[in-house]
C-alpha cells in the first residue's frame, strides 16, 4: 500500500477542515500518536494509516459536496 507523506496527510486534514483531535477520535487512533506521526517522530502502523485514510476520505467527500452546494447557491444568486 502506497502511503502519503505526513505533510500530505496534514494538507488533506486541513482541506477537509478536520482538527487533528477529531481525526484521531474518529479513526480510533491515539491523539498523541497522530501528533507524533504528523511531526515525523513516529510511523503509523498500516492499520492506523488505513483508519485515518478512511476518515479523511469521508470528510473530504463531505467538504466537496458542501462546496458544490455553496457554488450552486452562489450561481443561483447571480
Beta strands, then each sheet from edge to edge (+ up, - down):
end
